[in-house]
Amino acid sequence: MHSFSDFPKITQLLLLLLSHSLKIFLSLCPPPSYRALSNSSRMLEKVESFNMNRVIDEFDEMTRNAAQVQRQTLKEILEKNKAAIYLQNCGLNGNATTDTEAAFKANVPLVTDADLEPYIKRMVDGDTSPILTGHPVPAISLSSGTSQGRPKFVPFTDELMENTLQLFRTAFAFRNREFPIDNNGKALQFIFSSKQYISKGGVPVGTATSNVYRNPNYKAGMKSIQSLSCSPDEVIFSPDVHQALYCHLLSGILFRDQVQYVFASFAHGLVHAFRTFEQLWEEIVTDIKDGVLSSRITVPSVRAAMSKLLKPDPELAETIREKCVSLSNWYGLIPALFPNAKYVYGIMTGSMEPYVKKLRHYAGDLPLVSHDYGSSEGWIAANVTPRLSPEEATFAVIPNLGYFEFLSVSETEEGGGDQEPVGLTDVKIGQEYEVVITNYAGLYRYRLGDVVKITGFYNETPQLKFICRRNLILSINIDKNTERDLQLSVESAAKRLSEEKIEVIDFSSHVDVSTDPGHYVIFWEISGETSEDVLQDCCDYLDRGFIDAGYMSSRKCKTIGALELRVLERGTFRKVQEHFLGLGSSAGQFKMPRCVKPSNVKVLQILCENVEKSFFSTAFD
């Protein structure tokens, strides 16, 4: 080792000059900023490098200035989309002087998906004029929600992809601080990408997750945060979800020592995956022992990709066999299979809460970490407190992902009244609000329909807890059906009943998750007697009547069970009404509950004790 004095004088002089120049250069470089970077630099930063402490510092700085970031974000959204016909029709013209935050709120109305549907339909049909955005959108997302009985379309843009990577990176930084993972590790990710299709207007259409997974920056972004999937791409993009699930499980075991965490978008998906493993583990062990893929895998691309991973490994096969036979009722299955896994990750709030108990059984002592908060319309908040249990999970809003407002919700004001929403930093702890979002993809003051509760603040940005979908009444996993969807389904089935001169007197519904898998129960009270064949037809019509994309795909994959029609004794709904009247309800204002929650024990008891006949759908057999 040489000291500085050992070098010749000329070399010392050059080193001093170089050091001085470097200091000047570094002094001119700006520190990390919460301000939005250019599209190219934001994307490059996301996919090429990751520094946990820097990401957390940037988030801290941004949230300390949340109000300022919100104003800047709105300004950038309006500037980027200043040519949008929708905004111009609202009186905004892209002039930064006049298009202020106050002018935006005064001139742009609160809207729902139904209000924007005609505009988005023009985009889907190929109209390339600047309708909602300053430039044509590269893709459209198919939401799992519905709009008046039809799937909902949502614009998907490069900015939404950038936001996705930003959120993934932010959430990973906080997770990795609590649960550090190895740099060369992998993730067992139960992800499935459906095919995109081209609309008649030439626009690619797919689910929001498919648009993300198929984006060229996705894989690089995952690599930068040590989140590469164990499974080959061919498995993720397999047209057969059953074969893909088998191969995900097999891939995970082949890389079992490298698996750092286990992920699925929803807790239901995780539970379903390991319930499937219970049934197929011996077949998977045989594949590993012989080095030959099961004949159940018939998709050529998937079979070819998996065959490249497989080679005879009797030692690994015996290890897995010993692990499986030693478990008591499969408790602790996940850490038994993946000894270096640090946590299990997925959405575990809202309609996913019923699956947390079973997931804990599989996870044993591994922490369950709740996935972040967003929707097909865009991401909103990150889980920055990953050690909280799913029941306690909260999410901190990322102020530059969009411009956020919050519409106060109360039990007595179903529509929120005529109140104006409040800004991001003006919400009150303990209050419930409906989220209103303005994003880069052409949604302006868009009522998301989600109800959240403010639990506290992270610096200036609120931390929120998801409560429910405002108009959602039926949901098991990724399915989302509203009271309107239920009504349309009942109407379609009632047409078959009307052929027999019989009417539906009243109806309600219930989500039964006591069965595996869970299923919808529809309660009918009808005006007369009819044959069992007719009622079976009605049951099938009810099942097919739910056209939500998430419901139909789940029924086809059998992750939601066959719909059940329960025909009630005459007068049953009168008993329900009398129950509510006895609690003090007004007869003039009484409304039959269209969905009976498990917590409503007495009403559920009345309905279940008065069932005359029961039928299960064969619509998806």
C-alpha positions in Angstrom: 0.0 0.0 0.0 1.5 3.4 -1.1 1.0 6.7 0.7 0.2 9.9 -1.2 3.8 11.1 -0.6 5.2 8.1 -2.4 3.9 9.3 -5.8 6.0 11.7 -8.0 5.2 15.4 -7.6 3.6 15.6 -11.1 1.3 12.7 -10.2 0.4 14.3 -6.9 -0.6 17.5 -8.7 -2.8 15.6 -11.2 -4.5 13.7 -8.4 -5.2 16.9 -6.6 -6.6 18.5 -9.7 -8.8 15.4 -10.4 -10.0 15.4 -6.8 -10.9 19.1 -7.0 -12.7 18.7 -10.3 -14.7 15.8 -8.9 -15.8 17.9 -5.9 -17.0 20.7 -8.2 -18.9 18.2 -10.4 -20.6 16.6 -7.4 -21.5 20.0 -6.0 -23.3 20.8 -9.2 -25.3 17.6 -9.2 -28.7 18.1 -7.6 -29.6 15.9 -4.6 -32.4 13.4 -4.9 -35.7 15.3 -5.5 -39.3 14.5 -5.1 -40.0 16.4 -8.3 -41.0 14.3 -11.3 -38.1 13.2 -13.5 -38.3 13.1 -17.3 -40.0 10.0 -18.6 -36.7 8.5 -19.9 -34.7 9.2 -16.8 -37.4 7.9 -14.5 -37.7 4.7 -16.4 -33.9 4.2 -16.7 -33.5 4.8 -13.0 -36.2 2.2 -12.2 -34.9 -0.6 -14.4 -31.1 -0.1 -14.0 -30.4 0.5 -10.4 -31.8 0.2 -6.9 -30.7 1.8 -3.7 -32.9 1.0 -0.8 -31.8 3.9 1.4 -32.1 6.4 -1.4 -35.6 5.2 -2.4 -36.7 5.6 1.2 -35.1 9.0 1.5 -36.8 10.2 -1.7 -40.1 9.0 -0.3 -39.5 10.8 3.0 -38.7 14.0 1.2 -41.7 13.7 -1.1 -44.1 13.0 1.7 -42.8 15.9 3.8 -43.9 18.2 0.9 -47.0 16.3 0.0 -49.2 19.4 -0.7 -46.5 20.9 -3.0 -46.0 17.6 -4.8 -49.8 17.4 -5.4 -49.9 20.8 -7.0 -46.9 20.0 -9.1 -48.4 16.7 -10.2 -51.7 18.2 -11.2 -49.8 20.9 -13.1 -47.8 18.3 -15.0 -51.0 16.2 -15.8 -52.8 19.2 -17.2 -49.7 20.3 -19.2 -49.1 16.9 -20.7 -52.8 16.5 -21.6 -53.5 20.2 -22.5 -54.6 19.1 -26.0 -57.3 16.8 -24.6 -60.7 17.6 -26.0 -62.3 16.7 -22.6 -60.3 19.2 -20.7 -60.8 21.9 -23.3 -64.6 21.3 -23.1 -64.2 21.9 -19.4 -62.7 25.3 -20.1 -59.0 24.4 -19.5 -56.6 25.3 -22.3 -53.2 24.4 -21.0 -52.3 27.8 -19.8 -50.3 27.3 -16.5 -51.4 30.8 -15.3 -55.1 30.2 -15.6 -55.3 26.4 -15.2 -54.7 26.5 -11.5 -55.7 24.0 -8.9 -58.7 26.1 -8.0 -59.8 26.4 -11.7 -59.4 22.7 -12.1 -61.8 22.0 -9.3 -64.2 24.7 -10.3 -64.5 23.6 -13.9 -63.9 19.8 -14.0 -66.8 17.8 -12.6 -66.7 14.7 -10.4 -67.3 11.7 -12.7 -67.8 7.9 -12.6 -66.9 5.3 -15.1 -70.3 5.7 -16.7 -69.6 9.4 -17.4 -66.3 8.6 -19.2 -67.5 5.5 -21.0 -68.5 7.3 -24.3 -65.0 8.9 -24.4 -63.1 5.7 -23.8 -65.3 3.8 -26.2 -64.2 6.2 -29.0 -60.6 5.4 -28.0 -61.2 1.7 -28.1 -62.9 2.1 -31.5 -59.7 3.6 -32.9 -60.4 7.4 -32.7 -56.8 8.8 -32.5 -57.8 12.4 -31.7 -56.8 13.7 -28.3 -60.0 12.7 -26.5 -58.9 12.3 -22.9 -55.2 12.4 -23.2 -52.8 14.6 -25.2 -51.7 11.6 -27.3 -53.2 8.3 -28.3 -53.0 5.7 -25.6 -50.9 2.6 -26.4 -53.3 0.2 -24.7 -56.6 -0.2 -22.9 -57.0 -2.2 -19.6 -60.0 -4.4 -19.0 -61.1 -3.8 -15.5 -62.4 -6.6 -13.4 -65.2 -4.2 -12.3 -68.3 -3.7 -14.5 -70.2 -0.7 -15.8 -73.9 -1.2 -16.1 -73.4 -4.9 -16.6 -70.5 -4.6 -19.0 -66.7 -4.9 -18.5 -65.1 -1.6 -17.9 -62.3 -0.2 -20.1 -59.5 2.0 -18.6 -56.8 3.8 -20.6 -53.3 2.4 -20.0 -50.3 4.6 -20.7 -46.5 4.6 -20.3 -46.9 6.9 -17.3 -49.1 4.3 -15.6 -46.3 1.7 -16.2 -43.8 4.1 -14.8 -46.0 4.6 -11.7 -46.3 0.8 -11.3 -42.5 0.4 -11.3 -42.2 3.4 -8.9 -44.7 1.9 -6.5 -43.1 -1.6 -6.7 -39.7 0.0 -6.0 -40.9 2.1 -3.1 -42.8 -0.8 -1.4 -39.9 -3.2 -2.0 -37.5 -0.7 -0.3 -39.6 -0.7 2.9 -40.1 -4.5 2.8 -36.4 -5.1 2.2 -35.5 -2.9 5.1 -37.6 -5.1 7.4 -37.0 -8.5 5.6 -33.7 -8.3 3.7 -33.4 -10.7 0.8 -30.4 -12.1 -1.0 -29.2 -10.2 -4.1 -29.2 -13.3 -6.2 -32.5 -14.7 -4.9 -35.7 -15.3 -6.8 -39.4 -14.9 -6.1 -42.0 -17.6 -6.4 -44.7 -15.6 -8.1 -48.1 -17.1 -9.0 -48.7 -14.6 -11.8 -50.8 -15.3 -14.9 -51.0 -13.1 -18.0 -54.0 -13.5 -20.2 -53.8 -12.7 -23.9 -54.2 -9.2 -25.2 -56.6 -8.7 -28.1 -56.8 -6.0 -30.7 -60.0 -4.0 -30.6 -61.8 -3.3 -33.9 -60.1 0.1 -33.7 -56.7 -1.5 -33.6 -56.0 -0.8 -29.9 -54.4 -3.5 -27.7 -56.8 -4.5 -24.9 -56.0 -6.7 -21.9 -56.3 -6.9 -18.2 -54.3 -4.3 -16.2 -51.9 -7.0 -15.0 -51.4 -8.4 -18.5 -50.6 -4.9 -19.8 -48.0 -4.7 -17.0 -46.5 -8.1 -17.4 -46.2 -7.7 -21.2 -44.6 -4.3 -21.0 -40.9 -4.6 -22.0 -39.7 -2.7 -18.9 -41.5 -5.1 -16.5 -38.8 -7.8 -16.3 -35.9 -5.4 -16.1 -37.8 -3.5 -13.3 -38.3 -6.7 -11.3 -34.6 -7.7 -11.8 -33.5 -4.3 -10.3 -35.4 -5.1 -7.1 -34.3 -8.8 -6.9 -37.8 -10.0 -7.8 -37.3 -12.2 -10.9 -39.8 -15.0 -11.1 -38.7 -18.6 -10.8 -40.9 -19.6 -13.6 -40.1 -19.2 -17.3 -42.0 -16.5 -19.3 -43.8 -19.3 -21.2 -45.4 -20.4 -17.9 -46.5 -16.8 -17.1 -48.1 -16.4 -20.5 -49.5 -19.9 -20.8 -53.0 -20.0 -22.2 -53.9 -22.8 -19.7 -53.9 -21.5 -16.1 -54.1 -25.0 -14.6 -50.9 -26.1 -16.4 -49.3 -22.8 -15.5 -50.1 -23.2 -11.8 -48.6 -26.7 -11.9 -45.4 -25.4 -13.5 -45.2 -22.4 -11.1 -45.2 -24.9 -8.2 -42.6 -27.1 -9.9 -40.4 -24.2 -10.8 -40.5 -22.9 -7.2 -39.3 -26.3 -5.9 -36.6 -26.6 -8.5 -35.3 -23.2 -7.2 -36.4 -23.8 -3.6 -33.1 -22.6 -2.0 -33.2 -19.4 -3.9 -36.8 -18.5 -3.2 -36.8 -15.3 -1.1 -40.5 -14.7 -0.9 -43.8 -16.1 -2.2 -46.3 -13.9 -4.1 -49.7 -13.9 -5.7 -51.8 -10.8 -6.4 -54.5 -12.0 -4.0 -54.5 -14.2 -0.9 -57.1 -16.4 -2.6 -54.5 -17.2 -5.3 -52.0 -18.2 -2.7 -54.4 -20.5 -0.8 -55.6 -22.0 -4.1 -52.0 -22.7 -5.2 -51.1 -24.6 -2.1 -54.4 -26.4 -1.9 -53.5 -27.6 -5.4 -50.1 -28.6 -4.2 -51.7 -30.8 -1.6 -53.4 -32.7 -4.4 -50.5 -32.9 -6.8 -47.4 -33.1 -4.7 -46.6 -36.7 -5.5 -46.8 -36.1 -9.2 -44.5 -33.1 -8.8 -42.0 -35.3 -6.8 -42.1 -37.9 -9.6 -41.3 -35.2 -12.2 -38.3 -34.1 -10.2 -37.1 -37.7 -9.5 -37.2 -38.8 -13.1 -36.4 -35.5 -14.8 -39.5 -35.9 -17.0 -42.4 -33.4 -17.1 -45.9 -34.7 -16.3 -48.1 -35.6 -19.3 -50.7 -33.1 -18.0 -48.5 -30.3 -19.4 -49.5 -30.2 -23.1 -48.9 -26.6 -24.1 -45.9 -27.0 -26.4 -44.1 -23.8 -25.4 -44.6 -24.4 -21.7 -43.5 -28.0 -22.0 -40.4 -27.1 -23.9 -39.4 -24.4 -21.4 -40.0 -26.6 -18.3 -38.2 -29.5 -19.8 -35.1 -27.4 -20.1 -35.2 -26.9 -16.3 -35.8 -30.5 -15.4 -33.1 -33.1 -14.9 -33.2 -36.3 -12.8 -32.7 -35.3 -9.1 -33.7 -38.1 -6.8 -32.1 -36.4 -3.8 -34.3 -33.3 -4.2 -37.4 -35.5 -4.8 -36.8 -37.4 -1.6 -36.3 -34.2 0.4 -39.7 -32.9 -0.8 -41.3 -36.2 -0.1 -39.9 -36.2 3.5 -41.1 -32.6 4.0 -44.6 -33.4 2.8 -45.2 -36.6 4.8 -43.8 -35.0 8.0 -46.2 -32.0 8.0 -49.3 -32.1 10.3 -52.3 -31.2 8.2 -49.9 -29.2 5.9 -49.2 -26.6 8.6 -46.1 -24.6 7.7 -46.0 -26.0 4.1 -44.5 -22.8 2.6 -41.4 -22.6 4.8 -41.0 -26.4 4.6 -40.8 -26.1 0.8 -38.8 -22.9 0.7 -36.4 -22.7 3.6 -35.0 -19.3 2.8 -38.3 -17.5 2.2 -38.6 -14.3 4.3 -42.3 -13.6 3.9 -45.5 -14.2 1.9 -46.9 -11.3 -0.1 -50.2 -10.5 -1.7 -53.5 -8.5 -1.3 -55.0 -9.7 2.0 -57.4 -6.9 2.8 -61.1 -6.4 1.8 -62.6 -9.4 0.2 -59.4 -11.3 0.7 -59.6 -11.3 4.5 -61.6 -14.7 4.6 -58.5 -16.4 3.2 -56.0 -15.1 5.7 -56.6 -17.8 8.2 -55.9 -20.6 5.8 -52.9 -18.7 4.4 -51.5 -18.4 7.9 -51.8 -22.1 8.3 -49.7 -22.7 5.2 -47.2 -19.9 6.1 -46.5 -21.1 9.6 -44.2 -18.6 11.2 -43.5 -16.7 8.0 -44.8 -13.1 8.1 -47.8 -12.2 5.9 -47.2 -8.9 4.1 -50.1 -7.1 2.5 -49.7 -5.9 -1.1 -50.0 -2.3 -1.9 -53.2 -0.3 -2.7 -54.3 0.4 -6.2 -56.8 -0.5 -9.0 -57.0 -0.9 -12.7 -57.3 2.9 -12.8 -53.9 3.4 -11.2 -51.8 2.9 -8.1 -52.4 5.0 -5.1 -50.5 3.9 -2.0 -47.6 1.7 -0.8 -47.3 -0.5 2.3 -44.5 1.2 4.2 -45.2 -0.6 7.4 -44.9 -4.2 6.2 -44.6 -5.8 9.7 -48.3 -4.9 10.4 -50.6 -7.9 10.1 -53.1 -8.0 7.2 -55.9 -7.1 9.6 -54.0 -3.9 10.6 -52.4 -3.1 7.3 -52.4 0.5 6.1 -51.0 2.2 3.0 -49.3 5.5 2.6 -50.4 7.6 -0.5 -47.5 8.3 -2.9 -48.2 12.0 -3.7 -46.8 12.0 -7.3 -48.7 9.0 -8.7 -51.7 11.2 -9.4 -53.8 14.0 -8.0 -56.0 12.7 -5.2 -59.1 14.0 -3.6 -61.4 12.4 -0.9 -65.1 12.6 -0.8 -66.6 12.2 2.7 -68.7 9.1 3.3 -71.3 8.6 6.0 -73.8 5.9 6.6 -76.6 8.4 6.2 -75.4 9.8 2.9 -75.1 7.1 0.3 -73.9 9.4 -2.4 -71.8 11.6 -0.2 -74.3 14.4 -0.4 -73.3 17.6 -2.2 -70.1 17.9 -0.4 -66.9 18.9 -2.3 -64.0 16.5 -1.8 -61.0 17.6 0.3 -57.4 17.5 -0.8 -54.8 14.9 0.1 -53.4 16.7 3.1 -56.8 17.9 4.4 -58.3 14.5 5.3 -59.1 13.8 9.0 -57.9 10.8 11.0 -60.7 8.4 11.7 -62.9 9.6 8.8 -64.0 7.5 5.9 -63.8 8.8 2.3 -64.4 7.7 -1.3 -61.2 8.1 -3.3 -61.3 10.5 -6.2 -58.3 10.2 -8.6 -56.9 12.4 -11.4 -54.1 10.6 -13.3 -51.9 10.9 -16.4 -54.0 8.5 -18.4 -57.1 10.7 -18.9 -59.1 10.2 -15.7 -60.0 13.5 -14.2 -61.8 13.8 -10.8 -62.8 10.1 -11.2 -64.7 8.5 -8.4 -63.0 5.3 -7.8 -65.8 3.7 -5.7 -63.4 2.6 -3.0 -64.1 3.6 0.6 -61.0 4.1 2.8 -60.5 5.1 6.4 -57.7 7.5 7.3 -55.6 5.9 10.1 -52.8 8.4 10.4 -50.2 10.3 8.5 -46.7 9.5 7.2 -45.2 13.0 7.3 -47.8 15.0 5.3 -49.3 12.1 3.3 -52.2 10.1 4.7 -52.1 6.5 5.6 -55.3 4.7 4.8 -57.0 1.4 5.3 -59.2 -0.1 2.6 -62.8 -0.6 3.9 -64.9 -1.7 0.9 -66.2 -1.0 -2.5 -68.9 1.5 -2.2 -71.3 -0.2 -4.5 -69.8 -3.7 -4.4 -71.9 -6.4 -2.8 -70.7 -9.8 -4.3 -67.0 -10.7 -4.3 -65.0 -13.8 -3.5 -61.5 -13.2 -5.0 -61.0 -11.1 -8.2 -64.7 -11.0 -9.0 -66.5 -7.7 -8.5 -70.3 -7.6 -8.9 -72.6 -4.8 -7.9 -76.2 -4.7 -7.0 -76.9 -3.7 -10.6 -75.1 -6.8 -11.8 -77.1 -9.0 -9.4 -80.3 -7.4 -10.7 -79.3 -8.0 -14.4 -78.6 -11.6 -13.6 -81.9 -12.1 -11.8 -83.8 -10.4 -14.7 -82.2 -12.7 -17.3 -83.1 -15.8 -15.3 -86.6 -14.6 -14.5 -87.4 -14.6 -18.2 -87.2 -18.4 -18.2 -89.5 -18.4 -15.1 -92.0 -16.1 -16.8 -92.4 -18.7 -19.6 -94.1 -20.8 -16.9 -96.3 -17.8 -15.8 -94.4 -17.5 -12.5 -92.7 -14.3 -11.1 -89.8 -13.6 -8.7 -91.4 -12.0 -5.7 -88.2 -10.9 -4.1 -84.5 -11.9 -4.0 -81.3 -11.5 -2.1 -77.8 -13.0 -2.1 -74.9 -14.2 0.0 -71.3 -15.1 -0.5 -70.7 -18.5 1.0 -67.0 -19.0 1.8 -67.6 -21.9 4.2 -67.2 -24.2 1.1 -64.0 -24.7 -0.9 -64.1 -22.9 -3.2 -66.5 -20.2 -2.2 -69.6 -19.6 -4.2 -72.5 -17.3 -4.7 -75.9 -18.1 -3.2 -79.0 -16.5 -4.6 -82.2 -16.6 -2.6 -85.5 -16.5 -4.5 -89.1 -16.3 -3.4 -91.4 -17.1 -6.3 -95.1 -16.9 -6.9 -95.9 -20.5 -7.7 -94.7 -24.1 -8.3 -92.7 -25.2 -11.2 -90.6 -28.2 -12.2 -87.1 -28.8 -11.0 -85.9 -28.7 -14.6 -87.1 -25.1 -15.0 -85.5 -24.1 -11.7 -82.2 -25.8 -12.8 -82.3 -23.7 -16.0 -82.9 -20.6 -13.9 -79.9 -21.4 -11.8 -77.7 -21.8 -14.9 -79.0 -18.5 -16.3 -78.2 -16.8 -13.0 -74.6 -18.1 -13.1 -74.1 -17.0 -16.7 -75.7 -13.7 -16.0 -72.7 -12.4 -14.1 -70.5 -11.3 -17.0 -67.8 -9.7 -14.9 -64.4 -10.8 -16.3 -63.0 -11.8 -12.9 -66.1 -13.9 -12.1 -66.2 -15.7 -15.5 -62.5 -16.5 -15.5 -62.7 -17.7 -11.8 -65.7 -19.9 -12.6 -63.9 -21.4 -15.7 -60.8 -22.1 -13.5 -63.1 -23.4 -10.7 -61.6 -21.0 -8.2 -65.2 -19.9 -7.6 -67.7 -22.7 -7.1 -71.0 -23.3 -8.8 -73.7 -20.7 -8.1 -76.4 -22.0 -5.8 -80.1 -21.1 -6.1 -82.1 -21.5 -3.0 -85.9 -21.3 -3.4 -87.6 -20.0 -0.3 -90.9 -20.7 1.3 -93.6 -18.1 0.6 -93.5 -15.2 3.1 -89.8 -15.5 4.0 -88.9 -12.0 2.9 -91.9 -10.7 4.9 -90.2 -12.3 8.0 -87.0 -10.4 7.1 -88.9 -7.2 6.9 -90.5 -7.8 10.2 -87.1 -8.4 11.7 -85.9 -5.0 10.6 -89.1 -3.3 11.6 -88.7 -4.8 15.1 -85.3 -3.1 15.2 -86.9 0.3 14.6 -86.7 0.6 10.8 -89.4 2.7 9.0 -91.7 0.6 6.8 -91.8 3.5 4.3 -88.0 3.5 4.0 -87.3 -0.2 4.3 -85.2 -1.7 1.6 -84.6 -5.4 1.2 -80.9 -6.2 1.7 -79.6 -7.5 -1.7 -76.6 -9.0 -0.1 -76.6 -10.5 3.3 -73.2 -10.4 5.0 -72.1 -13.1 7.4 -72.2 -10.6 10.2 -76.0 -10.3 9.7 -76.6 -13.5 11.5 -80.3 -13.2 12.2 -81.3 -12.4 8.6 -79.1 -15.2 7.3 -80.7 -17.5 9.8 -84.2 -16.6 8.6 -83.3 -17.2 5.0 -81.5 -20.5 5.5 -84.2 -21.9 7.8 -86.9 -21.3 5.1 -85.2 -23.0 2.1 -87.6 -25.3 0.2 -85.2 -26.4 -2.7 -81.6 -25.9 -3.6 -79.9 -26.1 -7.0 -76.3 -25.8 -8.2 -75.4 -24.4 -11.6 -74.0 -26.6 -14.3 -73.3 -23.6 -16.6 -69.5 -24.0 -16.4 -69.3 -27.7 -16.2 
